[in-house]
Every structure is written in structure tokens, then in C-alpha cells.
Amino acid sequence: MAIGDWRLAIGDWRLAIGDWRLAIGDYYDLFLLSSQSSVPSPQSPVLSPQSPSPMPKILRFVIVLLVLQPAWIFVVLLHSSANAAELIGRAILSADTFAPGPTTGLFKKTNRTTPFVNAQPVQGFSAAIAHVKKGVYQVISDNGFGAKANSPDYVLRMYAVEPNFSTGKVFPVNIQTGERLQSFNRQSFIELNDRNRKVNFSIVADLTSYPGSTNLVSSVIKDNRLLTGGDFDIESFRQINDGTFWIGDEFGPFLLHVGKNGELLDSPIPLPMFLKNDKLNFVKSPDHPDFTNLSDEKARVAAATLPGSRGFEGLASDSSGTKLYAMLEGALVQEPQKKRLSIYEFDLASKQYTGRIFPYLLENSSHAIGELTAINDVEFIVIERDNAQGDPNKPVFKTPAQFKRIYKINITKMNKEGFVEKELLVDFLKIRDPKGIGGEDTVNGIFTFPFVTIETVLPIDDTTLLVVNDNNYADTKGRNPDRIDNTEFILIKLDK
């Protein structure tokens, strides 16, 4: 329904249509009064003031139902829309899953003992695409530990995984063949690298020591010019017809063009500043490499035109493989309407932005988006979320999640305010689970996906979606306040 969050749009429905019990009473009185009126009705000449004939009770009841019917239908439709999705599969990857690599976590204080010697966490995942083998998916882990300063030792990778919805487990697979592996080893991933020396600024591999530290940069990173979470924060990706990948980054924000073996094929492509700005020609976050030498974080924030961690969270491609659609997670600093996000069209042939921008309206300015995925050339799926975590049905969470949604948008249809039309598809806090797939995480037949960051949605068929949370290893606790989150792969069936 193109009504967004119906509770926000119409407020409390009980207030919108009034207390139905009072309404019935009011209508009852109204009809009783009209039946006893001393004014003859030209439509009812048989009634006279001398001999009032009360309206039959059954007729009054029918009229009341007819009057209230549109409101009740509206309420029922809203309620059913928010609860239309059904959980049909769930598979879990343990949070403490590691792959071989350079020692990581040197600069991260977390809920686990660090550093991780000769290993790095596989999670969290920020996007997924289908592998050539059915049932297998390629995923990207983001910059590592959530910030540029604490992730220069985390190598950026694509992994291949197979969620098995029969066993409820997620298995590592060979990223080339799709065959199942015993563990996450070097066959299970591709590492992003700049062996072609396309990056036009200094990267961690160019340094002797990690930034602000006396710890020497890993020789593996240096020798292979591996890209790390100190260089880019990769949050979205797509594979196009030639087999290469396009990746959305948050630090620039940049678009990255990557080959089949993880090699950067072009210099990072910046986003032009389409809004009038006297300082910068390109959109730049506080983590942009141009701001590296500024005195402190306050100075970087002051220089930026985009808030931190608000870059290309969503990236979609059209069916013909000619266009990309890159979506910022947050509003530009100069944007007066803070609920307005922008989707930018990018031409793959020229490798330039076309200048076409599609505005998306958040339901609340404090919200963010988690993903943008194409259904076809004009329709897309958007994850919109708040910044809270925890199941609202469990009292143990004092400030639980309140807003986790999937909307469908159409970039050819604008509402009266000039934003793309939105249709609510899924409320992650109200997923029906009649089969009890969610186990103890299903309460009164309702399964929730209450994670602070949900960053993957992928259509499997016309009515089925794959959704994956980003567990921000090892910081978030959306399932249990005493346990760090795993990564959950769920299948959701839509009724339309």
C-alpha cells in the first residue's frame, strides 16, 4: 500500500475513526432521533408526527454497519498488509566464524578477546547476490569493525555461502565452483586489491605502520596491495553482464569497479555534488581521503557535505545491465529536508552519472536505509529502519526496535510531494510464523527480525525474499541482550 507506515500516516486508527463503540452509540441515537422526527420525510410519506414509528432495530443495525464498513475495511487492510509476510525458512551462521588472514582486531575493543591472530571475522555481511549455482550466494563483509580508524587490518572480501533451510545452518562454499567446503578457507573468498594501482590516494598497503600506530602493516597486505577497512567501507554490490562487480562505498562515497579476481579496474568514482555547494564539487563524507590530514574529527565533519557512515548503502542494477542506481543512506548536509534521500542513476557504458536523481522520503528523519535492490527496470525494494534493536514483544528489551520495514518503490511514479511512491511490503517486527520456524524467537505466532542493521534483501522469485542481517561483529545484541548476534538468513513469503 502506498501509505508508508500506516500508524504514522493516519495516527492511531482508533482516533482516526473514533472509538467504534461510541460511534455505534452515536449512530444509534442519530437514527432513533430521525425515526421520531416531527418533520415528515418526503421520501417516507407513511411517517407522520402524530404516530411516530420507530425504525426497526435490524434496519438500524444494518445502516450502522454500512456506515462503518469503509473504516473497518481500511483498518483490516492496513493490519493485514503489515502482517502479510510469512517466515518460510531460517538458517544461522555463528557469530564466531573466522577465516584465515592477517591478524585483525588490533585496534578494536569488542565483546571478544582481540586481536584475532592470523584470522579475521567473516561477518558482518552488508549485501548479497546470487551465485551461478542455485542456492549459493556471494556476500560482502563491510569494512570490518565499523570505523575507518579501527579497521585498517581488516581485508575487504567477498565470500560464498550456502544457507541450508532444512538444517538451519549456513555452510562455506568454493566461491568459484559453489561446492561445499569444510570451513571458510582461501577457496571460499576473493580479496579486493589494488594490484593495478588504480587508487589515486594513499592506501594502508602503501604505509609502513598502521595509521596512528607503531604496529607494522601486515606483509600480506603490503605485498598484495590488499584493500582494507581503513581504505573503503563496502556496503553494496552488483555483478554485471561481463562478470565484473560494482561496489558502493561509504567513505567517499565512491563507486568501485572490481574484476573477477577482486582487482580494482578503475580509479574510485566520486559522486558529483548536484546540489549547489560553494566548497566542493563532489559529495564527501568525513572519512573521505581528502580530509585525512585535517587536524581532528571535528574539522573533518565541518568540511564534509555528507554525514559519516551515510554513503552508498544501496546499489541496484537494471535488467539490461546498462544502469546502476546508487542510494545514499542519509541526507546531504546541505539538504533542508532531512527525510529526503537520493537515488542516483549511473551509466555503465560511459561510467558517469546521468544526472537523473530520484528522491526517496524517509518516514522519519532519524531513520536510515539498509539496501536498494531492483525488481525490474523501474521497481525497487528498499529496507528502511530505525537505529534501535531488540524484540518489542520481549520485556527484557527496554528500548526495543520500533521500525524495520521493506518498501517497494517505482521510480516512474511520484507522489504529490515529488517523492517516489512507496508501498509497504514487509514489517520485520510482524512476520507471521504459523509453522514455528523461529522457535523461541517466535512469540504468539509472530517472528521478528529486530536487528539494528538489516542490510541484505534479494528477490528469490516473484513472492519470496532472502533477507540477512549485519551483525556488526561483535557489537550488536538484537536477539538477546546477553548474547552477541549471529548472522541470520531468512526466507520470507509475500502474499502479493
C-alpha positions in Angstrom: 0.0 0.0 0.0 1.4 3.4 -0.9 0.7 4.7 2.6 4.1 4.2 4.3 3.8 3.4 7.9 0.1 3.5 8.4 0.3 4.2 12.1 2.3 7.3 11.4 0.3 8.3 8.3 -3.2 8.1 9.9 -2.1 8.1 13.6 -3.8 5.8 16.0 -6.6 4.3 13.9 -8.9 4.3 16.9 -8.6 8.1 16.9 -8.9 8.2 13.1 -12.3 6.5 13.1 -13.2 7.2 16.7 -14.0 4.7 19.3 -16.2 2.3 17.4 -18.4 1.6 20.4 -19.1 5.3 20.8 -19.6 5.6 17.1 -22.2 2.9 17.1 -23.9 4.6 20.0 -23.9 7.9 18.2 -25.3 6.4 15.0 -28.0 4.6 17.0 -29.0 7.9 18.6 -29.0 9.6 15.3 -31.2 7.0 13.6 -33.6 6.9 16.6 -33.9 10.6 16.6 -34.6 10.7 12.8 -37.2 8.0 13.2 -39.0 10.1 15.8 -38.7 13.4 14.0 -41.7 15.6 13.8 -40.8 16.7 10.3 -42.3 14.5 7.7 -39.9 13.0 5.3 -40.8 13.4 1.6 -39.1 10.0 1.0 -41.2 8.4 3.7 -44.8 9.8 3.4 -46.1 7.0 5.6 -44.5 8.5 8.7 -46.4 11.3 10.4 -45.7 13.4 13.5 -48.9 12.2 15.2 -47.9 8.5 15.1 -44.1 8.0 15.2 -43.0 4.6 14.0 -39.5 3.8 15.4 -37.1 2.5 12.9 -36.8 -1.3 13.3 -33.8 -2.4 15.2 -32.5 -4.7 12.5 -32.6 -1.8 10.0 -30.7 0.5 12.4 -28.1 -2.2 12.8 -27.7 -2.7 9.1 -27.3 1.0 8.4 -24.7 1.3 11.2 -22.7 -1.5 9.6 -22.9 0.1 6.2 -21.7 3.5 7.6 -18.8 1.9 9.4 -17.9 -0.6 6.8 -15.3 1.6 4.8 -13.5 2.4 8.0 -13.4 -1.2 9.1 -12.2 -2.4 5.7 -9.5 0.3 5.8 -8.3 -0.9 9.3 -8.3 -4.5 8.3 -6.4 -3.9 5.1 -3.8 -1.9 7.0 -3.4 -4.6 9.6 -3.2 -7.4 7.1 -0.7 -5.5 5.0 1.7 -5.2 7.9 1.3 -8.9 8.7 1.2 -10.3 5.1 4.8 -11.7 5.2 5.3 -15.3 6.3 8.6 -16.9 7.5 9.3 -20.0 5.5 13.0 -20.6 6.1 15.8 -19.7 8.5 19.5 -20.6 8.6 22.1 -19.3 11.1 25.8 -18.6 10.8 27.5 -18.4 14.2 28.9 -15.0 15.0 32.3 -16.5 15.9 33.1 -17.6 12.4 36.6 -16.9 11.2 38.7 -17.2 8.0 42.5 -17.2 7.6 44.2 -13.9 7.0 46.4 -11.2 8.6 46.0 -10.6 12.3 42.9 -8.4 12.8 41.3 -6.5 15.7 44.5 -4.8 16.7 42.5 -1.5 17.1 39.1 -2.8 18.1 37.6 -3.1 21.6 34.8 -5.6 21.4 32.9 -8.3 23.2 35.6 -10.8 22.2 39.3 -11.0 23.1 41.4 -9.3 20.5 43.5 -9.4 18.4 42.4 -12.3 16.3 45.8 -13.9 15.4 46.2 -14.8 11.7 42.5 -14.7 11.3 39.6 -12.3 10.7 35.9 -12.5 11.4 33.8 -13.5 8.3 30.9 -11.2 9.4 29.0 -8.9 9.2 27.5 -9.1 5.7 26.2 -6.0 4.0 24.9 -7.3 0.7 24.3 -10.5 -1.3 23.9 -11.6 -4.9 23.0 -14.9 -6.4 25.9 -17.3 -7.3 25.7 -19.2 -10.6 25.0 -22.3 -8.5 21.4 -22.3 -7.3 21.0 -21.9 -3.5 24.5 -20.4 -3.2 25.1 -16.6 -2.6 28.0 -14.3 -2.7 28.2 -11.8 0.1 30.5 -9.0 1.1 31.7 -8.2 4.5 31.8 -4.5 5.2 34.8 -2.6 6.5 35.4 -4.8 9.4 34.8 -3.3 12.8 32.6 -0.3 11.9 35.0 2.6 11.6 38.0 3.6 9.4 40.2 4.1 12.4 39.7 0.6 13.9 39.7 -1.5 10.7 43.0 -0.9 8.8 44.0 -4.5 9.4 40.7 -6.0 8.1 40.9 -7.2 4.5 37.9 -6.5 2.3 36.4 -9.7 0.9 33.6 -11.4 -1.0 32.6 -14.8 0.4 30.4 -17.6 -0.9 27.9 -19.2 1.4 25.1 -21.8 1.2 22.2 -21.3 3.7 20.5 -24.7 4.1 17.0 -24.0 5.2 16.4 -27.7 6.0 19.2 -28.0 8.6 19.1 -24.3 9.6 22.9 -24.0 9.0 25.0 -21.8 6.7 27.9 -23.5 5.0 31.0 -22.1 3.4 31.4 -22.9 -0.3 34.0 -22.6 -3.0 33.5 -19.2 -4.5 34.4 -20.4 -8.0 32.5 -23.7 -8.1 29.9 -23.4 -5.5 30.9 -26.7 -3.9 30.5 -27.0 -0.2 33.7 -26.7 2.0 34.5 -27.9 5.4 35.5 -24.4 6.6 36.0 -20.9 5.5 39.4 -21.2 3.7 41.0 -19.4 0.9 38.8 -21.1 -1.6 35.7 -19.5 0.0 36.6 -15.9 -0.7 38.0 -13.3 -3.1 40.1 -10.4 -1.6 39.8 -6.9 -3.0 43.1 -5.5 -4.1 44.8 -2.6 -6.0 47.5 -4.5 -7.8 46.7 -2.4 -10.9 47.4 0.7 -8.8 44.2 2.4 -9.7 43.5 4.1 -6.4 44.6 7.7 -6.7 45.3 8.3 -3.0 47.4 6.6 -0.3 46.0 3.3 1.0 47.0 1.2 4.0 49.2 -1.0 1.8 51.4 2.0 1.0 52.2 2.6 4.7 54.9 1.1 6.9 52.8 1.2 10.0 49.0 1.3 10.5 47.7 4.8 10.8 48.3 6.3 14.3 50.2 3.2 15.4 53.6 1.7 15.7 52.2 -1.7 14.6 53.7 -2.7 11.2 51.3 -3.2 8.3 51.0 -6.9 7.6 53.4 -8.0 4.8 50.4 -9.9 3.3 48.5 -6.6 2.9 51.6 -4.8 1.6 52.9 -7.4 -0.8 49.4 -8.0 -2.4 48.2 -4.4 -2.1 45.1 -5.7 -0.4 42.3 -3.2 0.3 41.2 -2.9 3.9 38.6 -1.3 6.1 41.0 1.6 6.5 40.6 2.3 2.8 36.9 1.7 2.0 33.7 0.7 3.6 31.9 -1.5 1.1 28.2 -1.7 1.8 26.5 -2.8 -1.5 27.5 -4.6 -4.7 26.2 -6.0 -8.0 27.6 -8.2 -10.7 27.0 -7.1 -14.3 26.9 -9.0 -17.6 30.7 -9.0 -18.2 31.2 -10.8 -14.8 32.8 -7.8 -13.1 31.5 -6.2 -9.9 30.4 -2.7 -9.0 30.6 -1.9 -5.3 29.1 1.0 -3.3 31.4 2.6 -0.7 30.6 4.8 2.3 33.9 6.6 2.9 34.0 8.6 -0.3 31.4 7.9 -1.1 32.8 6.1 -4.2 31.7 3.5 -6.8 34.3 0.8 -7.2 34.7 -1.3 -10.3 36.3 -4.7 -9.5 37.3 -7.6 -11.6 36.5 -11.3 -11.2 39.6 -11.8 -9.0 39.0 -8.7 -6.8 41.3 -6.4 -8.6 40.3 -2.7 -8.9 39.7 -1.9 -12.6 39.2 1.8 -12.4 40.0 4.6 -10.1 37.3 5.1 -7.4 34.5 7.2 -8.9 33.2 10.0 -6.8 29.7 11.3 -6.6 29.2 14.8 -8.1 27.7 17.5 -5.9 24.4 18.1 -7.8 23.1 20.4 -5.1 24.7 23.9 -5.2 27.7 24.0 -3.0 30.4 26.7 -2.8 33.0 24.4 -1.2 33.1 21.1 -3.0 32.4 19.7 -6.5 31.9 16.2 -5.1 30.0 14.7 -2.2 32.4 13.9 0.6 32.0 12.3 4.0 34.2 13.0 7.0 36.1 9.8 6.1 37.0 11.0 2.6 40.7 10.6 1.8 41.0 14.3 1.0 40.3 15.0 4.7 43.0 12.6 6.1 45.4 15.4 7.0 42.8 17.6 8.8 43.5 18.2 12.4 40.8 16.2 14.0 37.3 14.6 13.6 35.6 17.9 14.3 37.4 19.5 11.4 36.6 16.6 9.1 32.9 16.8 9.9 32.9 20.5 9.3 34.5 20.0 5.9 32.2 17.2 4.8 29.0 17.5 2.7 27.7 14.1 3.9 27.5 12.9 7.5 29.7 9.9 8.4 28.5 6.4 7.6 25.8 7.7 5.3 27.3 6.7 1.9 26.2 4.2 -0.7 24.3 1.7 1.4 22.2 0.6 -1.5 23.1 -0.3 -5.1 20.9 -1.8 -7.8 21.3 -2.6 -11.5 18.7 -2.7 -14.2 17.8 -5.9 -16.0 19.7 -4.9 -19.2 22.9 -4.2 -17.3 23.3 -0.7 -18.6 22.5 1.4 -15.5 23.3 1.4 -11.8 21.2 3.1 -9.1 23.2 4.1 -6.1 21.4 5.2 -2.9 22.8 7.2 0.0 22.0 6.1 3.5 21.4 9.6 4.8 20.6 13.1 3.6 23.3 15.6 2.5 24.4 18.2 4.9 23.0 20.9 2.6 19.7 19.2 2.2 17.0 21.2 4.0 14.6 18.3 4.0 16.4 15.7 6.2 13.9 13.0 5.4 14.9 13.2 1.7 17.4 10.6 0.4 18.6 10.5 -3.2 18.9 7.6 -5.7 21.5 8.4 -8.4 21.4 6.9 -11.9 24.8 5.8 -13.2 25.5 4.9 -16.8 27.8 1.8 -17.1 28.9 2.5 -20.7 30.3 5.9 -20.0 31.0 5.3 -16.3 29.4 8.6 -15.4 26.3 9.7 -13.5 23.5 10.7 -15.8 22.2 13.5 -13.6 18.9 11.8 -13.0 18.1 11.7 -9.3 15.1 10.0 -7.7 14.1 11.4 -4.3 13.0 9.0 -1.5 11.2 10.2 1.6 12.0 8.5 4.9 9.2 8.0 7.3 11.3 9.7 10.0 14.5 11.8 9.7 16.2 9.6 12.3 15.8 6.5 10.0 18.3 5.1 7.5 18.1 2.8 4.6 19.7 -0.7 4.6 19.6 -1.7 1.0 18.3 -0.9 -2.5 17.5 -3.9 -4.8 16.0 -3.9 -8.3 12.8 -5.9 -9.1 12.8 -4.7 -12.7 13.9 -1.6 -14.5 11.5 0.7 -12.6 10.6 -1.1 -9.4 12.9 -1.4 -6.5 13.0 -2.7 -2.9 14.2 -0.5 -0.1 15.0 -1.5 3.5 14.2 1.3 5.9 15.0 1.1 9.6 15.4 2.9 12.9 18.6 2.7 14.9 17.2 0.6 17.7 17.5 -3.2 18.3 15.5 -5.8 20.3 12.2 -7.6 20.0 9.4 -5.3 21.2 7.5 -8.4 22.3 10.2 -9.2 24.9 10.1 -7.1 28.1 13.9 -7.7 28.6 14.5 -5.0 25.9 13.7 -1.6 27.4 14.2 0.4 24.2 13.4 -2.1 21.5 13.2 -1.7 17.8 10.1 0.1 16.6 10.6 0.4 12.8 12.1 -2.2 10.4 10.4 -2.3 7.0 10.7 -3.2 3.4 9.1 -0.9 0.9 8.6 -1.3 -2.9 9.1 1.9 -4.9 8.6 2.8 -8.5 10.9 5.5 -9.9 8.4 6.4 -12.6 5.7 7.3 -10.1 5.9 10.3 -7.8 3.5 11.3 -5.1 2.1 14.7 -4.7 5.1 15.9 -2.7 7.5 14.8 -5.5 8.9 11.7 -3.9 8.9 8.2 -5.4 5.8 6.3 -4.3 6.2 3.8 -1.6 4.3 0.6 -0.9 4.8 -1.3 2.3 5.8 -5.0 1.7 7.2 -6.3 5.0 7.2 -5.2 8.6 10.1 -7.1 10.1 8.5 -6.8 13.5 5.3 -8.6 12.4 6.3 -11.6 10.3 3.8 -14.5 10.6 5.3 -17.8 11.6 2.5 -20.4 11.7 5.0 -23.3 11.4 7.1 -22.2 14.3 10.3 -22.0 12.3 11.6 -19.2 14.5 11.5 -21.4 17.6 11.8 -19.4 20.8 12.2 -16.2 18.8 8.6 -16.5 17.7 6.1 -15.1 20.2 2.3 -15.8 19.8 2.9 -16.8 16.2 4.9 -13.6 15.3 8.5 -13.8 14.4 10.6 -10.6 14.5 13.8 -9.5 12.8 14.8 -6.9 15.3 18.4 -6.2 14.4 19.8 -2.7 14.4 21.2 -3.2 10.8 19.4 -5.3 8.2 21.4 -4.7 5.0 20.5 -7.5 2.6 17.3 -8.2 0.7 17.3 -10.3 -2.5 14.3 -11.5 -4.5 14.4 -15.2 -5.0 11.2 -15.5 -7.0 8.1 -13.4 -7.5 6.9 -13.8 -3.9 10.0 -14.9 -2.0 12.7 -12.7 -0.5 16.0 -13.6 1.1 16.9 -11.3 4.0 20.1 -11.2 6.0 21.1 -9.1 9.0 24.5 -7.4 9.5 25.6 -8.5 13.0 28.3 -5.8 13.3 30.6 -8.4 14.8 30.8 -8.4 17.8 28.8 -5.4 19.0 25.0 -5.7 18.5 22.6 -7.8 20.6 19.2 -7.7 18.9 18.1 -11.2 19.8 19.3 -11.4 23.4 20.8 -8.6 25.4 23.3 -11.0 26.9 24.5 -12.6 23.6 26.1 -11.1 20.5 24.1 -11.5 17.3 24.6 -14.3 14.8 24.0 -13.8 11.2 20.6 -15.0 10.2 19.4 -15.8 6.7 15.6 -15.9 6.4 13.2 -16.6 3.6 10.0 -14.5 3.6 7.0 -15.4 1.5 4.8 -12.4 0.4 1.1 -12.7 -0.4 1.5 -10.5 -3.5 
